[in-house]
Amino acid sequence: MNPEQIIAELEDLAKKSGITIRFDKGDFDGGYCVLKKEKLILVNKRLVPQKKAAVMALAVAEIGIDEFYLKPALREFIEDEIARRRT
């Protein structure tokens, strides 16, 4: 899967989870947050697609992905990003 496909799959997963994804510009990469009881994944829209996908994957993993069916390639991407973050 290319980064744009991964982003689309992660957007769909977030929507199914009731989480809003916002792409804004600023001095940040992004991540999961709660703002006035609204669950959000915030992503810097100036990031390259690969980095956007990585930020979104980590945010979705923080929320929890166990109860959702994910394409094997998407699950592998998320798990790889988690492993990279730990090192």
C-alpha positions, 0 to 999 in steps of 0.5 A: 500500500502506498502512503495515500492508500494508508491515509485513506484506510486510517481515515475510514477506521477513525470514522468508524471509531467516531473520531474526527481527523483534522489536518491543520498547519502548525509547529507539530507533527500531530497525534491523538487528543481530546478537545472538549470531549471530542476525540480528535486525531490532529495531523500537520497538513504540511507533512509528507504523506509517509509522515502523515500516515505514520502520525495517524497510525500511531494515533489510531493504535493509541485509541485501539485497533483490536476490535476492527478488521484491518487489511493485513498490510495496514495492520503491519504498517501500524505495528511497524510504526509502533515498533519504530517509536519504541526504539 
